[in-house]
């Protein structure tokens, strides 16, 4: 942990951290960017996950995925980049906050779940027909995704109220 503490101390002493803490406009704009990133990510992931679970079965998965995957990736990139800037404002507080560790673990698991789904047999061919061999696994990925992303969002909001 001494390395993490040293890095957090250096980051908190940086000009970027001081600028984010002292600016009347910059921190609120970064925070707004973070909320927009979360909205894009979760707003795109949920319909896709619900389709994997079995809802909207008349809508081809390929049509949803073609549109929603790039939107969710854009949201994730925006949320991660702005979240890193928010972290830079108070790294010494965040590294000792148990909820922050929980949020990072849930985030890592959610991203891993999405990557594993994309690597699953049949994903490229969008095989989600009734009785397909991967259907049960895909339902599990969809349900797990919703639960994990809700956990990430909840942990993040709880950190903000501490």
C-alpha positions as CSV (number, residue, x, y, z in Angstrom):
1,X,0.0,0.0,0.0
2,X,2.9,2.5,0.4
3,X,3.2,2.8,-3.4
4,X,-0.5,3.5,-3.7
5,X,-0.3,6.1,-0.9
6,X,2.7,7.7,-2.5
7,X,1.0,7.9,-5.9
8,X,-2.2,9.3,-4.4
9,X,-0.1,11.9,-2.5
10,X,1.7,12.9,-5.7
11,X,-1.6,13.1,-7.6
12,X,-3.3,15.2,-4.9
13,X,-0.3,17.6,-4.9
14,X,-0.4,17.9,-8.7
15,X,-1.5,21.0,-10.6
16,X,-4.3,19.1,-12.3
17,X,-5.8,18.2,-8.9
18,X,-5.4,21.7,-7.6
19,X,-7.1,23.1,-10.7
20,X,-10.0,20.7,-10.5
21,X,-10.5,21.6,-6.8
22,X,-10.3,25.3,-7.2
23,X,-12.1,25.9,-10.5
24,X,-15.7,27.1,-10.1
25,X,-16.6,25.6,-13.5
26,X,-14.2,22.8,-14.3
27,X,-15.3,20.3,-11.5
28,X,-19.0,20.7,-12.2
29,X,-18.4,20.2,-16.0
30,X,-16.3,17.1,-15.4
31,X,-19.0,15.8,-13.0
32,X,-21.6,16.4,-15.7
33,X,-19.5,14.6,-18.2
34,X,-19.3,11.6,-15.8
35,X,-23.1,11.5,-15.4
36,X,-23.6,11.7,-19.2
37,X,-21.1,8.9,-19.7
38,X,-23.0,6.8,-17.1
39,X,-26.3,7.6,-18.8
40,X,-25.0,6.6,-22.3
41,X,-23.4,3.4,-20.9
42,X,-26.3,2.2,-18.8
43,X,-28.9,3.5,-21.2
44,X,-27.4,1.4,-24.0
45,X,-26.5,-1.6,-22.0
46,X,-29.9,-2.3,-20.4
47,X,-31.9,-2.7,-23.7
48,X,-29.2,-5.0,-25.0
49,X,-29.1,-7.0,-21.8
50,X,-32.9,-7.3,-21.7
51,X,-32.8,-8.7,-25.2
52,X,-30.2,-11.2,-24.1
53,X,-32.4,-12.2,-21.2
54,X,-35.3,-12.8,-23.5
55,X,-37.3,-9.5,-23.8
56,X,-37.9,-7.9,-27.2
57,X,-37.5,-11.3,-28.8
58,X,-39.0,-10.0,-32.1
59,X,-36.2,-7.4,-32.4
60,X,-33.1,-9.0,-33.9
61,X,-30.1,-8.9,-31.6
62,X,-27.9,-7.8,-34.4
63,X,-29.9,-4.6,-34.9
64,X,-29.7,-3.7,-31.3
65,X,-26.0,-4.6,-30.9
66,X,-25.0,-2.7,-34.0
67,X,-26.3,0.5,-32.5
68,X,-26.0,0.0,-28.8
69,X,-22.6,-1.5,-28.4
70,X,-20.8,1.6,-29.8
71,X,-23.0,3.9,-27.7
72,X,-22.1,1.9,-24.5
73,X,-18.4,1.9,-25.4
74,X,-18.5,5.7,-25.9
75,X,-20.3,6.0,-22.5
76,X,-17.8,3.8,-20.8
77,X,-14.8,5.8,-22.2
78,X,-16.4,9.1,-21.2
79,X,-17.3,7.8,-17.7
80,X,-13.8,6.3,-17.2
81,X,-12.0,9.5,-18.3
82,X,-14.1,11.9,-16.3
83,X,-14.1,9.5,-13.4
84,X,-10.3,9.6,-13.4
85,X,-10.5,13.4,-13.2
86,X,-12.9,13.2,-10.4
87,X,-10.6,10.8,-8.6
88,X,-7.8,13.2,-9.0
89,X,-9.5,15.8,-6.9
90,X,-9.3,13.7,-3.7
91,X,-7.2,10.6,-4.3
92,X,-6.1,10.3,-0.7
93,X,-9.7,10.1,0.4
94,X,-10.7,7.6,-2.3
95,X,-7.9,5.1,-1.9
96,X,-9.0,4.5,1.7
97,X,-12.7,4.4,1.0
98,X,-14.0,0.8,1.0
99,X,-16.9,1.7,-1.4
100,X,-14.3,3.0,-4.0
101,X,-12.6,-0.4,-3.9
102,X,-16.0,-2.1,-4.3
103,X,-16.9,0.2,-7.2
104,X,-13.6,-0.7,-9.0
105,X,-14.1,-4.4,-8.4
106,X,-17.7,-4.3,-9.8
107,X,-16.6,-2.1,-12.7
108,X,-13.8,-4.6,-13.6
109,X,-16.2,-7.5,-13.4
110,X,-18.8,-5.8,-15.5
111,X,-16.2,-5.0,-18.2
112,X,-14.9,-8.5,-18.1
113,X,-18.4,-9.9,-18.4
114,X,-19.0,-7.8,-21.5
115,X,-15.7,-8.9,-23.0
116,X,-16.4,-12.5,-22.3
117,X,-19.8,-12.2,-23.9
118,X,-18.3,-10.7,-27.1
119,X,-15.8,-13.5,-27.2
120,X,-18.5,-16.2,-26.7
121,X,-19.2,-18.7,-29.5
122,X,-22.0,-17.5,-31.7
123,X,-21.8,-13.8,-30.7
124,X,-20.5,-12.7,-34.1
125,X,-23.3,-14.7,-35.8
126,X,-25.8,-13.3,-33.2
127,X,-27.2,-16.8,-32.5
128,X,-30.0,-16.2,-30.0
129,X,-32.7,-18.4,-31.5
130,X,-34.9,-20.3,-29.1
131,X,-33.1,-23.4,-28.0
132,X,-29.7,-22.3,-29.3
133,X,-26.9,-23.8,-27.2
134,X,-25.6,-20.5,-26.0
135,X,-29.0,-19.0,-25.0
136,X,-28.7,-19.9,-21.2
137,X,-25.2,-18.5,-21.0
138,X,-26.2,-15.3,-22.8
139,X,-29.2,-14.8,-20.4
140,X,-26.8,-15.1,-17.5
141,X,-24.4,-12.5,-19.1
142,X,-27.4,-10.2,-19.6
143,X,-28.7,-10.5,-16.0
144,X,-25.2,-10.3,-14.5
145,X,-24.5,-7.2,-16.6
146,X,-27.5,-5.3,-15.3
147,X,-26.8,-6.3,-11.7
148,X,-23.1,-5.3,-12.0
149,X,-23.6,-2.0,-13.7
150,X,-26.3,-1.1,-11.1
151,X,-23.8,-2.0,-8.4
152,X,-21.2,0.3,-10.0
153,X,-23.6,3.2,-10.2
154,X,-24.9,2.6,-6.6
155,X,-21.4,2.4,-5.2
156,X,-20.4,5.6,-7.0
157,X,-23.5,7.5,-5.7
158,X,-22.9,6.2,-2.2
159,X,-19.3,7.5,-2.3
160,X,-20.7,10.9,-3.3
161,X,-22.8,11.0,-0.1
162,X,-20.0,10.2,2.3
